[in-house]
Amino acid sequence: MTYFFETYGCQMNIAESAAAEQKFLARGWKRAENPDTADFILINTCSVRATAENRIFGRLGWYTGLKAVRERKPDAKYRSMEVAAEYVKDGAKPIKVAVMGCMAERLMKSLKRDYPVVDFLIGTTAKEHMDDVIDDVESALGFKHQERKVGKDGIVTEDPVYTFSPISAEENAFSTFVPIMQGCNNFCTYCIVPYLRGREVSRPVDEILSELDELKKRGVCEIMLLGQNVNSYHGKMSKDDESGKIVDFPELMQIIADHIKKTDSTIGWVRFDSSHPKDLSDDLIDVIAKNDVLCKHIHLAVQHGSDRILKSMNRHYTKADYLSLVERIRAKIPESSMTTDVMVGFPGETDEDVDELLDLMEKVQFESSFMYYFNPREGTPAASMANQVPMDVKKKRLQRIIDFQLSVTQKEMGKHVGETVKVLADKQSRDNPEEILGKTTRDERVAFKCDPSKIGSFVNVRLTSLNGNTFKGELVE
């Protein structure tokens, strides 16, 4: 039995796909090299932007054609599906298709109706029932004979509370995600996540540490703590702890740093994402500053620089608040890099608002930014706000922001040419097989010549030049 996963969207989705994969591997399934010959397809979806959903709709159309070929239906179109056609030349080999995640949650009532290719819909709090899905797939494909566990409509029953998986690492990964919380209480007016992921749920500390111990056994050397808003983490020491003791995010980070040191863990770097400016505390800044294992990189999504727009977005901070926070971070962690998310074209935005945003970016000097224009999501307050900005204006404003950021990125990264830094050797370069790609504690990309045996370990590299957003470097023995 073979499976094939397609994962879209955020890092939490990647972690949840990895956790689901563990269940298949435990049952003896194998990962297929491509979807054409897989027995089961899982599409883990994202609804944050319409473009992500449209891409998935397109994939479901493609899978509709693949399913027809695999079942050798009379109307099946074999063009561009030569691999699948060869696979079923001796007889039909049906497949099952599941859609999981935010899009399954948002379109639970219509997705299966509009796309009959979908056999199972698994919402955001139903992934713990993946074993039931596997049982039903094995039965449907003739590998088991038992009573169906999922309803005839293919919709997997939702649990009222999100459950964290014991392990979210991909097989043989040396860098992996560790979910510590999920959901969001912020309700930014443009964001659909709170409606699909629900309210914030924090994972108990002992479960997090238990996962770290398992990752040590696997030789993992870098982790990223995940949550929709990690800074608002408030977890118990254990699931059954009734003492009332609640651990906040700075305390958790210190506990993790101490645990890694005490257990002589293979984990050498700890990162975190996502981080909301209103919740990033001075205590957290202090913890990052004094613990070498905590990476010196902070991604702090500002979204905008106009107080009027920030208020309309329901972000709960001002431009001055954000700049003050950046000043405190740089005072305590001067070596830290800072990156951000920036949105233009929010309803009611003017050219003067964009000037305010550019002024903030000028003052902060972000090393890089994820920049995009407002994309209305059905069901959010911003989607129905007055004074929607025309698309051509959005694109022009976005280009202004991009052009500015590119110049700052070259200047800020260029400051580090000539330094020798610690690098995690990540993977072989596709552009040059003789080179290895790695990243620094500041989350910068580096390309350098190195024996592939070094992949998955820390090395010292001298940064010799800058090519676009990637350093060129030389291995220092």
C-alpha positions as CSV (number, residue, x, y, z in Angstrom):
1,M,0.0,0.0,0.0
2,T,1.3,3.4,-1.0
3,Y,0.4,7.0,-0.1
4,F,1.2,10.4,-1.6
5,F,0.8,13.7,0.3
6,E,0.4,17.2,-1.1
7,T,0.8,19.9,1.5
8,Y,-0.1,23.6,1.0
9,G,0.1,26.7,3.2
10,C,1.7,27.2,6.6
11,Q,4.3,25.4,8.5
12,M,1.7,24.0,10.8
13,N,0.2,22.2,7.8
14,I,3.7,20.7,7.1
15,A,3.9,19.5,10.7
16,E,0.4,18.0,10.6
17,S,1.2,16.2,7.4
18,A,4.3,14.8,8.9
19,A,2.3,13.6,11.9
20,A,-0.2,11.9,9.6
21,E,2.6,10.2,7.7
22,Q,3.8,8.6,10.9
23,K,0.4,6.7,11.1
24,F,0.8,5.4,7.6
25,L,4.4,4.3,8.2
26,A,3.4,2.6,11.4
27,R,0.9,0.5,9.4
28,G,3.5,-0.6,6.9
29,W,2.5,1.8,4.1
30,K,5.2,3.2,1.7
31,R,5.5,6.7,0.3
32,A,4.9,6.7,-3.5
33,E,7.3,8.5,-5.8
34,N,4.4,10.2,-7.6
35,P,0.6,10.4,-7.3
36,D,0.0,8.4,-10.5
37,T,0.8,5.1,-8.8
38,A,-0.3,5.8,-5.2
39,D,-3.2,4.0,-3.5
40,F,-4.1,6.9,-1.3
41,I,-3.8,10.7,-1.9
42,L,-4.0,13.2,0.9
43,I,-4.2,17.0,0.1
44,N,-3.5,19.1,3.2
45,T,-5.0,22.5,2.4
46,C,-4.8,26.2,3.1
47,S,-7.5,28.8,3.0
48,V,-5.5,31.9,4.0
49,R,-5.6,33.3,0.4
50,A,-7.9,32.7,-2.5
51,T,-4.9,31.8,-4.7
52,A,-4.1,28.8,-2.5
53,E,-7.7,27.5,-2.7
54,N,-7.8,28.0,-6.5
55,R,-4.6,26.0,-6.9
56,I,-6.2,23.2,-4.9
57,F,-9.4,23.3,-7.0
58,G,-7.1,22.8,-10.0
59,R,-5.4,19.8,-8.4
60,L,-8.8,18.3,-7.6
61,G,-9.7,18.6,-11.2
62,W,-6.5,16.8,-12.1
63,Y,-7.2,14.1,-9.6
64,T,-10.6,13.6,-11.1
65,G,-8.9,12.7,-14.3
66,L,-6.4,10.5,-12.6
67,K,-9.1,8.6,-10.8
68,A,-10.9,7.9,-14.0
69,V,-7.7,6.5,-15.5
70,R,-6.9,4.4,-12.5
71,E,-10.5,3.0,-12.6
72,R,-10.2,2.5,-16.4
73,K,-13.5,4.3,-17.0
74,P,-14.7,4.4,-20.6
75,D,-14.5,8.2,-20.7
76,A,-11.1,8.4,-19.1
77,K,-8.6,10.8,-20.8
78,Y,-5.1,9.2,-20.9
79,R,-3.3,12.1,-22.4
80,S,-0.5,13.4,-20.1
81,M,-1.2,10.5,-17.7
82,E,1.1,7.9,-19.4
83,V,2.5,6.7,-16.0
84,A,-0.9,6.0,-14.6
85,A,-2.0,4.4,-17.9
86,E,0.9,2.0,-17.9
87,Y,0.3,1.2,-14.2
88,V,-3.3,0.0,-15.0
89,K,-2.7,-1.7,-18.3
90,D,-3.4,-5.1,-16.6
91,G,-6.5,-3.9,-14.9
92,A,-8.1,-1.2,-12.8
93,K,-6.4,-0.1,-9.6
94,P,-8.6,2.4,-7.8
95,I,-7.4,5.2,-5.6
96,K,-8.9,7.1,-2.6
97,V,-8.5,10.8,-2.2
98,A,-8.8,12.8,1.1
99,V,-8.8,16.6,1.7
100,M,-7.6,17.7,5.1
101,G,-7.1,21.0,6.8
102,C,-8.5,24.5,6.6
103,M,-10.1,24.3,3.2
104,A,-11.8,21.0,4.3
105,E,-13.1,22.9,7.4
106,R,-14.3,25.9,5.4
107,L,-16.0,24.1,2.6
108,M,-17.2,21.0,4.5
109,K,-20.7,21.2,3.0
110,S,-19.9,22.0,-0.6
111,L,-16.4,20.5,-1.4
112,K,-17.5,16.9,-1.7
113,R,-20.6,17.9,-3.6
114,D,-18.7,19.9,-6.1
115,Y,-15.8,17.5,-6.4
116,P,-17.0,13.9,-6.2
117,V,-13.4,12.8,-6.5
118,V,-13.0,13.5,-2.8
119,D,-13.6,10.4,-0.7
120,F,-12.8,11.8,2.7
121,L,-13.0,15.3,4.3
122,I,-10.8,15.8,7.4
123,G,-11.3,19.1,9.3
124,T,-8.8,20.9,11.5
125,T,-9.7,19.0,14.7
126,A,-10.5,15.6,13.1
127,K,-7.0,14.5,12.1
128,E,-6.7,12.3,15.1
129,H,-9.2,10.0,13.3
130,M,-6.7,9.3,10.6
131,D,-6.4,5.7,11.7
132,D,-10.2,5.3,10.9
133,V,-9.6,6.7,7.5
134,I,-6.7,4.2,6.9
135,D,-8.9,1.3,8.0
136,D,-11.6,2.3,5.6
137,V,-9.2,2.8,2.7
138,E,-7.6,-0.6,3.3
139,S,-11.1,-2.2,3.4
140,A,-12.3,-0.4,0.3
141,L,-9.2,-1.5,-1.7
142,G,-9.6,-5.1,-0.6
143,F,-6.9,-5.3,2.0
144,K,-9.3,-5.6,4.9
145,H,-12.9,-6.6,5.4
146,Q,-14.6,-4.7,8.3
147,E,-17.4,-2.4,9.1
148,R,-16.9,1.2,7.8
149,K,-15.7,3.6,10.5
150,V,-16.2,6.9,8.6
151,G,-19.7,7.9,7.6
152,K,-21.0,7.3,4.1
153,D,-20.6,11.0,3.3
154,G,-16.8,10.6,3.9
155,I,-16.8,13.5,6.4
156,V,-14.6,12.5,9.4
157,T,-16.2,13.4,12.7
158,E,-14.7,16.5,14.3
159,D,-13.3,16.4,17.9
160,P,-14.4,19.5,20.0
161,V,-10.7,20.1,21.0
162,Y,-7.5,20.1,19.0
163,T,-5.2,17.3,19.8
164,F,-1.4,17.5,19.4
165,S,0.4,14.6,17.7
166,P,3.2,13.0,19.7
167,I,5.7,13.5,16.9
168,S,5.6,15.8,13.8
169,A,8.9,15.1,12.3
170,E,9.4,13.7,8.8
171,E,11.4,10.5,8.4
172,N,15.1,11.1,8.6
173,A,14.7,14.8,9.1
174,F,17.5,16.7,10.9
175,S,15.4,19.9,11.0
176,T,11.8,19.8,12.0
177,F,8.7,21.5,13.4
178,V,7.4,21.1,17.0
179,P,3.8,22.5,17.4
180,I,3.3,24.0,20.8
181,M,-0.1,25.7,20.3
182,Q,-2.7,26.2,17.7
183,G,-5.6,28.5,17.0
184,C,-5.8,32.2,17.4
185,N,-7.7,34.7,19.6
186,N,-6.7,37.9,17.7
187,F,-9.3,38.1,15.0
188,C,-7.4,40.4,12.7
189,T,-10.1,41.7,10.3
190,Y,-8.4,40.3,7.2
191,C,-7.6,36.8,8.6
192,I,-9.7,33.7,8.3
193,V,-7.5,31.5,10.6
194,P,-9.5,32.0,13.9
195,Y,-12.7,30.9,12.2
196,L,-11.0,27.7,10.8
197,R,-8.5,26.8,13.5
198,G,-10.6,28.0,16.5
199,R,-9.4,29.5,19.7
200,E,-5.9,29.1,21.1
201,V,-5.0,25.8,22.7
202,S,-1.6,25.3,24.3
203,R,0.2,22.0,24.5
204,P,1.4,20.8,27.9
205,V,5.1,21.3,28.7
206,D,5.8,17.7,29.4
207,E,4.4,16.6,26.0
208,I,6.8,19.1,24.3
209,L,9.8,17.9,26.2
210,S,8.8,14.3,25.4
211,E,8.9,15.1,21.7
212,L,12.3,16.8,22.1
213,D,13.6,13.6,23.7
214,E,12.3,11.5,20.7
215,L,13.9,14.0,18.3
216,K,17.2,13.6,20.1
217,K,17.0,9.9,19.5
218,R,16.5,10.6,15.8
219,G,19.5,13.0,15.6
220,V,17.5,16.1,14.9
221,C,19.7,19.2,15.2
222,E,17.2,22.1,14.6
223,I,13.6,22.6,15.7
224,M,11.1,25.4,15.1
225,L,8.4,25.8,17.7
226,L,5.1,26.4,15.9
227,G,1.8,28.2,16.7
228,Q,-0.5,30.7,15.1
229,N,0.8,33.1,17.8
230,V,3.5,31.5,19.9
231,N,3.9,34.5,22.1
232,S,0.5,33.9,23.7
233,Y,1.4,30.4,24.7
234,H,0.0,29.5,28.1
235,G,0.4,25.8,28.9
236,K,0.1,23.5,31.9
237,M,3.2,21.6,33.0
238,S,1.2,18.4,32.2
239,K,-2.2,17.5,30.9
240,D,-3.4,16.4,34.3
241,D,-1.8,19.1,36.3
242,E,-4.4,20.7,38.5
243,S,-2.1,23.0,40.4
244,G,-3.1,26.1,38.4
245,K,0.5,26.7,37.4
246,I,0.6,28.2,33.9
247,V,3.8,28.5,31.9
248,D,4.1,31.4,29.5
249,F,6.2,31.5,26.3
250,P,9.4,33.0,27.8
251,E,9.3,30.4,30.6
252,L,8.8,27.7,28.1
253,M,11.7,28.8,26.0
254,Q,14.0,28.8,29.1
255,I,12.7,25.3,30.1
256,I,13.4,24.0,26.6
257,A,16.9,25.6,26.6
258,D,17.7,24.0,30.0
259,H,16.3,20.6,28.9
260,I,18.4,20.6,25.8
261,K,21.5,21.3,27.8
262,K,20.6,18.9,30.6
263,T,19.9,16.0,28.2
264,D,23.0,16.7,26.0
265,S,20.6,16.8,23.1
266,T,21.6,16.8,19.5
267,I,19.3,19.9,19.0
268,G,21.6,22.8,18.5
269,W,19.2,25.5,17.4
270,V,15.7,26.5,18.4
271,R,13.5,28.8,16.3
272,F,9.9,29.9,16.7
273,D,7.0,31.2,14.5
274,S,4.6,33.0,14.2
275,S,5.1,36.0,16.5
276,H,2.6,38.8,17.1
277,P,4.1,42.2,18.1
278,K,1.5,42.9,20.8
279,D,2.6,39.8,22.7
280,L,6.4,39.7,22.3
281,S,7.6,40.6,25.8
282,D,10.8,41.9,27.3
283,D,11.1,38.7,29.2
284,L,11.3,36.8,25.9
285,I,13.9,39.2,24.6
286,D,16.0,38.5,27.7
287,V,15.7,34.7,27.4
288,I,16.8,34.8,23.7
289,A,19.7,37.0,24.5
290,K,21.2,34.7,27.2
291,N,20.7,31.3,25.6
292,D,23.0,30.4,22.6
293,V,20.7,27.6,21.6
294,L,17.9,30.1,20.8
295,C,18.5,31.4,17.2
296,K,19.2,35.1,16.8
297,H,16.4,35.7,14.3
298,I,13.0,37.2,15.0
299,H,10.2,37.3,12.4
300,L,7.8,39.9,13.6
301,A,4.9,40.6,11.3
302,V,4.2,44.3,11.2
303,Q,1.6,44.2,8.4
304,H,1.5,48.0,8.1
305,G,3.0,51.3,9.3
306,S,-0.1,53.5,9.4
307,D,-1.8,53.7,12.7
308,R,-5.2,54.2,11.0
309,I,-4.7,51.0,8.9
310,L,-3.4,49.0,11.9
311,K,-6.4,49.9,13.9
312,S,-8.7,48.9,11.0
313,M,-6.8,45.6,10.9
314,N,-7.4,45.1,14.6
315,R,-3.7,44.6,15.3
316,H,-3.7,46.2,18.8
317,Y,-0.4,48.2,18.5
318,T,0.7,51.4,16.9
319,K,3.7,52.3,14.7
320,A,5.4,53.8,17.7
321,D,4.7,50.6,19.8
322,Y,6.4,48.5,17.1
323,L,9.4,50.8,16.7
324,S,9.9,50.8,20.5
325,L,9.8,47.0,20.5
326,V,12.4,46.8,17.7
327,E,14.6,49.2,19.6
328,R,14.4,47.0,22.8
329,I,15.2,43.8,20.7
330,R,18.3,45.4,19.1
331,A,19.5,46.8,22.4
332,K,19.5,43.3,24.0
333,I,20.3,41.2,20.9
334,P,22.2,43.4,18.5
335,E,23.3,40.4,16.4
336,S,19.7,39.4,15.7
337,S,18.2,39.7,12.2
338,M,14.7,40.9,11.8
339,T,12.2,40.0,9.1
340,T,8.5,40.7,8.7
341,D,5.2,40.4,6.8
342,V,3.9,43.5,5.0
343,M,0.4,43.9,3.4
344,V,-0.6,46.8,1.1
345,G,-3.9,47.6,-0.4
346,F,-6.0,47.1,2.7
347,P,-9.5,48.7,2.4
348,G,-9.3,52.5,2.8
349,E,-5.5,52.6,2.4
350,T,-4.2,55.8,0.8
351,D,-0.8,56.8,-0.7
352,E,-0.1,58.6,2.6
353,D,-0.6,55.4,4.5
354,V,1.9,53.7,2.2
355,D,4.3,56.5,2.9
356,E,3.9,55.7,6.7
357,L,4.7,52.1,6.0
358,L,7.8,52.9,4.0
359,D,8.9,55.2,6.8
360,L,8.6,52.4,9.3
361,M,10.6,50.0,7.0
362,E,13.2,52.7,6.6
363,K,13.6,53.0,10.3
364,V,13.7,49.3,11.1
365,Q,15.8,48.1,8.1
366,F,14.3,44.6,7.9
367,E,16.7,42.1,6.4
368,S,13.9,40.7,4.3
369,S,10.1,40.9,4.1
370,F,7.2,38.7,2.9
371,M,5.3,41.3,0.9
372,Y,1.8,40.9,-0.5
373,Y,-1.4,42.8,-1.3
374,F,-4.7,42.4,0.5
375,N,-6.7,39.4,-0.7
376,P,-10.3,39.5,0.6
377,R,-11.4,36.3,2.3
378,E,-15.1,35.5,2.4
379,G,-16.3,35.5,6.0
380,T,-13.8,38.1,7.4
381,P,-14.8,41.7,8.2
382,A,-12.3,43.2,5.8
383,A,-13.9,41.5,2.9
384,S,-17.0,43.6,3.1
385,M,-15.4,46.9,4.2
386,A,-16.0,50.0,2.1
387,N,-13.3,51.7,0.0
388,Q,-11.7,48.5,-1.4
389,V,-8.5,49.4,-3.2
390,P,-8.5,48.6,-7.0
391,M,-6.2,45.8,-8.1
392,D,-4.0,48.0,-10.3
393,V,-3.4,50.3,-7.4
394,K,-2.5,47.4,-5.1
395,K,0.1,46.1,-7.5
396,K,1.7,49.5,-7.9
397,R,1.9,50.1,-4.2
398,L,3.3,46.5,-3.7
399,Q,6.0,47.2,-6.3
400,R,7.1,50.3,-4.4
401,I,7.5,48.2,-1.2
402,I,9.3,45.4,-3.0
403,D,11.8,47.8,-4.7
404,F,12.5,49.5,-1.4
405,Q,13.0,46.2,0.5
406,L,15.3,44.7,-2.1
407,S,17.7,47.6,-1.7
408,V,17.7,47.3,2.1
409,T,18.2,43.6,1.9
410,Q,21.3,43.9,-0.2
411,K,22.7,46.6,2.2
412,E,21.9,44.7,5.4
413,M,23.1,41.3,4.3
414,G,26.2,42.9,2.7
415,K,27.3,44.0,6.1
416,H,28.1,40.4,7.0
417,V,30.4,39.6,4.1
418,G,33.8,38.6,5.5
419,E,32.4,37.1,8.7
420,T,32.9,33.4,9.7
421,V,29.6,32.0,11.0
422,K,28.1,28.8,12.2
423,V,25.9,27.2,9.4
424,L,23.6,24.2,9.4
425,A,24.4,22.3,6.2
426,D,20.9,21.8,4.8
427,K,20.8,20.2,1.3
428,Q,22.6,19.9,-2.0
429,S,22.2,22.9,-4.4
430,R,20.1,22.3,-7.5
431,D,22.1,24.9,-9.4
432,N,25.5,23.5,-8.5
433,P,25.8,19.9,-7.4
434,E,29.2,20.6,-5.9
435,E,27.7,23.1,-3.5
436,I,25.7,22.7,-0.3
437,L,23.0,25.1,0.9
438,G,22.9,26.0,4.5
439,K,21.5,28.6,6.9
440,T,22.8,30.7,9.7
441,T,21.4,31.4,13.1
442,R,20.1,34.6,11.5
443,D,18.1,32.5,9.0
444,E,20.2,33.6,6.0
445,R,20.9,31.2,3.1
446,V,24.5,30.3,2.3
447,A,25.9,28.3,-0.6
448,F,29.4,26.7,-0.2
449,K,31.5,23.8,-1.5
450,C,31.4,20.9,1.0
451,D,31.3,17.1,1.1
452,P,27.7,16.0,1.1
453,S,28.4,13.9,4.2
454,K,28.3,17.2,6.1
455,I,24.5,17.6,5.3
456,G,22.6,17.6,8.6
457,S,25.5,19.0,10.7
458,F,26.9,22.3,11.8
459,V,29.9,23.7,10.1
460,N,31.8,27.0,10.1
461,V,31.7,29.0,6.9
462,R,33.3,32.3,5.9
463,L,30.9,34.5,4.0
464,T,32.8,35.6,0.9
465,S,30.2,37.4,-1.2
466,L,26.5,38.0,-1.7
467,N,24.5,36.7,-4.7
468,G,21.0,38.0,-4.6
469,N,19.6,37.0,-1.2
470,T,22.1,34.1,-0.8
471,F,25.6,34.3,0.6
472,K,28.5,32.5,-1.1
473,G,30.9,31.0,1.4
474,E,34.0,28.9,2.0
475,L,34.1,26.0,4.5
476,V,36.4,26.7,7.4
477,E,37.9,23.5,8.8
